[in-house]
Amino acid sequence: MISIYQLKPRFQNLLRPVVQRLHDQGFTANQVTLGACLVSLLVGALVAAGIPHYWVFALIPAWMILRMALNAIDGMLAREFGQKSRLGAYLNELTDVIADSALFLPFALLPGVSAALVVLVTLLAIVSEYAGVLGPMIGASRRYDGPMGKSDRAFVFGVLGAGVACGILAPLWINILLAVVTGLLIYTVVNRVRQGLAEDSGSAQ
């Protein structure tokens, strides 16, 4: 299934000079990871506090782009400059779901938008990442299968944030999009479990 995650290698190539510069200046992968999470919490709080001034939702797409870059950068620092650590592995997984939740939940405060759908999408996003993390526990790799992986969710909520900020997305359309995302997240969970089991079976043969 196609996912924006498949574009990651090209994205990383564009970021490599920046990663080298950060390393030369003494930045570590864990610092980038924690910094991205803290800013995500701040952006989520600012958006929630800014309602009903809906222009604040423009912060979400702007930050999503930078956050995706930082998510790639911390991984490159870890892999390419010998900064992999057990603590880094925990931080990488935990901060991702914390940041996602902080950036998704403000949409539940919009009049006419289904808070239940927003919460459901947030919970399913956490479950989908948990399904991916479980891969190594059965001898498979960490699964990033789509169709609604982390990068895909960032794109969707960036579009939603831009739509709200510009006043071109009615609550009905937001609810419809959230319902579609819900279905795609359920499929993503199933897909990650299925692909993990298939990979484990293949390696056992």
C-alpha positions in Angstrom: 0.0 0.0 0.0 1.4 3.4 -0.9 2.5 5.7 1.9 4.4 9.0 2.1 6.9 7.1 4.2 8.2 5.6 0.9 9.6 9.1 0.0 11.7 9.2 3.1 15.1 8.3 1.5 14.8 11.2 -0.9 13.8 13.5 1.9 16.8 12.3 3.9 19.2 13.1 1.0 18.0 16.7 1.0 18.5 17.0 4.7 22.0 15.4 4.9 23.9 18.8 4.8 21.8 20.1 7.7 22.4 16.9 9.7 26.2 17.2 9.1 26.0 20.8 10.3 24.0 19.9 13.4 26.5 17.2 14.3 29.4 19.5 13.9 27.8 22.0 16.3 27.4 19.2 18.9 23.7 18.5 18.7 22.6 14.9 19.5 19.7 12.8 18.2 18.0 12.7 21.6 18.1 16.5 21.9 16.4 16.8 18.5 13.8 14.2 19.5 12.9 15.9 22.8 13.0 19.4 21.2 10.5 18.3 18.5 8.2 16.8 21.1 8.3 19.9 23.3 7.5 22.2 20.4 4.7 19.9 19.3 3.2 20.2 22.8 3.6 24.0 22.7 2.0 24.3 19.2 -0.9 22.1 20.3 -1.5 24.2 23.4 -1.3 27.5 21.5 -3.8 26.2 18.9 -6.2 25.0 21.6 -5.9 28.3 23.5 -6.4 30.3 20.4 -9.8 29.0 19.5 -12.1 30.7 18.2 -9.3 32.5 16.4 -9.1 29.8 13.7 -6.1 31.3 12.0 -4.0 29.7 14.7 -4.6 26.3 13.0 -2.1 27.5 10.4 0.6 26.7 13.0 -0.2 23.0 12.5 0.8 22.6 8.8 3.8 24.9 9.3 5.0 22.8 12.2 4.2 19.5 10.6 6.6 20.2 7.8 9.4 21.1 10.2 8.6 18.3 12.5 8.8 15.7 9.7 12.3 17.1 8.9 13.3 16.9 12.6 12.0 13.3 12.8 14.3 12.4 9.8 17.2 14.3 11.2 17.2 12.6 14.6 17.2 9.2 13.0 20.1 10.2 10.7 22.1 11.6 13.6 21.6 8.3 15.4 22.4 6.0 12.5 25.1 7.9 10.7 27.0 9.4 13.6 27.0 6.5 16.1 24.4 8.0 18.4 22.1 5.0 18.7 21.1 4.2 22.2 18.4 2.3 24.1 17.2 5.6 25.6 16.9 7.0 22.1 14.8 4.1 21.0 12.3 4.8 23.8 12.3 8.5 23.2 11.8 8.1 19.5 8.6 6.0 19.9 7.1 7.7 23.0 7.6 11.3 21.8 6.0 10.5 18.4 2.7 9.4 19.9 2.8 12.2 22.5 3.4 14.8 19.8 0.7 13.4 17.5 -1.8 13.5 20.3 -1.0 17.1 21.1 -1.4 18.2 17.5 -4.6 16.2 16.8 -6.7 16.8 19.9 -7.2 20.6 19.4 -9.5 19.7 16.4 -11.9 18.2 18.9 -12.6 21.7 20.2 -13.9 23.0 16.9 -17.7 23.6 16.9 -19.5 21.0 14.8 -16.5 18.7 14.6 -17.0 15.2 16.2 -14.8 15.1 19.3 -15.4 11.3 19.4 -13.9 11.0 15.9 -10.9 13.1 16.8 -10.2 11.1 20.0 -10.8 7.8 18.0 -8.2 8.8 15.4 -5.8 9.8 18.1 -6.1 6.5 19.9 -5.9 4.5 16.6 -2.7 6.4 15.7 -1.2 5.2 19.0 -2.4 1.7 18.4 -0.9 1.7 14.9 2.5 2.7 16.2 2.3 0.1 18.9 1.5 -2.5 16.2 4.6 -1.4 14.3 6.8 -1.6 17.5 5.6 -5.1 18.2 7.4 -6.4 15.1 10.8 -7.0 16.7 9.1 -8.9 19.5 8.2 -11.7 17.1 11.5 -11.6 15.2 10.3 -9.2 12.4 11.4 -5.6 11.8 9.8 -2.5 13.1 6.8 -2.1 10.7 6.1 1.2 9.0 3.4 -0.1 6.6 0.7 2.3 5.5 -1.7 3.5 4.3 -1.9 5.8 7.3 1.5 5.9 8.8 3.1 8.8 10.7 4.0 10.8 7.6 0.5 10.3 6.1 -1.1 11.5 9.3 1.1 14.5 9.4 0.1 15.4 5.8 -3.7 14.9 6.5 -3.7 17.0 9.7 -1.6 19.6 8.0 -4.2 19.9 5.3 -7.0 20.0 7.9 -5.2 22.7 9.8 -4.7 24.8 6.7 -8.3 24.3 5.7 -9.5 25.4 9.1 -7.2 28.4 9.1 -8.4 29.5 5.7 -12.0 28.9 6.6 -12.6 26.6 3.6 -13.3 23.4 5.5 -16.8 23.0 7.0 -17.2 20.8 10.0 -19.1 18.2 7.9 -16.1 17.8 5.6 -13.7 17.5 8.5 -15.9 14.8 10.0 -16.0 12.9 6.7 -12.2 13.1 6.4 -11.7 12.0 10.0 -14.0 9.0 9.3 -11.9 8.1 6.3 -8.7 8.4 8.4 -10.3 6.1 11.0 -10.9 3.4 8.4 -7.4 3.8 7.0 -5.9 3.6 10.5 -7.7 0.4 11.2 -6.4 -1.0 7.9 -2.9 0.2 8.8 -3.0 -1.7 12.1 -4.1 -4.9 10.4 -1.6 -4.4 7.6 1.3 -4.0 10.1 0.4 -7.1 12.0 -0.1 -9.1 8.8 3.2 -7.9 7.3 5.0 -8.5 10.6 3.7 -12.1 10.7 4.6 -12.7 7.1 8.1 -11.4 7.6 8.6 -13.6 10.6 7.3 -16.7 8.8 9.6 -16.0 5.9 12.6 -15.6 8.1 11.8 -18.8 10.0 11.8 -20.9 6.8 
